[in-house]
Amino acid sequence: MLKSDATPARKIMSAPDGSPVTKDNKRTQVLAGFLRQVDGVGPGAPSAERAVVEGAVNDQAPSRDAARPAGEIELKLLVDADRMAHFNAAPVIAANARNKGSRKHLKSVYYDTPERLLRRHGLSLRVRQSGARFVQTVKTEAADDPLRRGEWEASVPSLAPDLALAMPFIPEKLREHLAAHPLEAVFTADIHRHARMLDLPSGTVEIAFDQGALTAGDRSLPVSEIELELKGGAASTIYEIALLLAEQGAVKPSISTKSARGFDLADDKPPSARRPRKLRLDASVTLDEAFATILRSCFLHLLQSLPAAEDGRNPEGVHQLRVSLRRLRSALDLMRSVGALSNLDALRSEAKWLAQDLSAARDWDVFQLETLPTIAKACPSVSGFDTLGRAAGKRQSDAYRKAHHALADRRCAVFLIGLGHWIETRGWRNGVAAEDLGRLAEPAVNFAQRILSAQHAKVLKRGRRFKSLGIDELHRVRLATKRLRYLSEFLLPLFADRKCARKFSRRVAALQEELGAFNDMAVTASLLDGLGTEPESAIAAAAIAGWQARASVGVQPALQSTWRDFTAARVPWSSEG
């Protein structure tokens, strides 16, 4: 929580103006049509949810003259620049726009310290000029929700920021650092915006058609996007409009801000790919609320991983995107335990399709970046590693083309937007039997105890006589352990007050990683078999196979030790936990 404190800034800096300042296929069509039948979609449909604006909370609100605390609920759709006018004339806009809207030329300057202190703490500070007006904005990153961010605005006299006005919305621990480190202009955004207000039965949304560029030094990045921002009503309205726009042409749903893209441009870095944040679940929540929180977390991780995966320069992008899809599928499987909830199978099928088209890219990344260089370095007298690497590189490039093709497919966009809408409206409730609907209102803790206990027992059963298990049997243990790990990530936060929860989570993770070593060897063997190696690289391929076979012998003692630690761990959901 951000605390309020009107501590003034004392550093003087210069702004850009020189003034001194204070610091489509059949399945896609079926899915899209299916999702549009859920509550809140389509003209005249009632809203299923009331929107809640969730910005960071201030203990003490500053004066009205200083700033206006608020929140922002928005989604971006990245589109081709030459298709912008086509989207602007879409039926959903023509039928629901109040008028022709307004056109503005927006010039913004984004600021941070040379060490990127604000960005590293999930904050951004910009000053935007629109005509003769200058507005300073502080924003926070999304915490646990893909659409919601904190946003605070204040009027300032020029493009120069007033750090004193921003201080109430900056964590106390950063204020001293900011007072001691001067801000600098990092990049600019020059955007031509056509904004229109859409009134739908479920809510009011401002739709902005933005075209322009981000500029940092001699580097620039074009901007062509449709921004949907909720002004009133249900947040699901944003997804409703996005689904209808997706029928008009290629769109890419995104939560990547201009700020994030601009800083990556300025620092000449690919988009980052983060691991999922740890869930927070109060022990008193209902199962329905727990499902909503878990799904939002999976969806947020998915959307955060997309830019890096699409960019392709950071291999962690594809990896984290695959992880997010595995987490999503695990969450949907978890929800199956309640009963026949609406749309689970359709969404899981789409998540599986996308993950499959990403898997080869990740496998070749691991081979090229980890397996091959490690063994080549350890075997300097063996020839053919360079030739093997070039052949693998071609397969890696082919795999990335397949991944990028899937991400650019309209099917992917419809899946993502439909998933967001389903989560926002809690669409799993639709058509649910009365007894299953009642189970959703039960305490999540009771459900968690049953599910975790059953999966833990399954892992122990598959691991009986662990020392004598063969490769295929260990693979079955790995799959069961992987499921237990995801279930633990989702449900153990309900038992966060128990000391053994963290230790149990670590031991499940350690077991999965040790078991994963055997799976990695199997993947490497399949890659080498399909590589069609030339005679000069055959020796290198044999060296890799031999190295991993020898390594598997060394893995056994560590694996058995990890298994013993796991079986000895106290389970947090037991009455003695």
Disulfide bonds with the S-S distance in Angstrom:
none
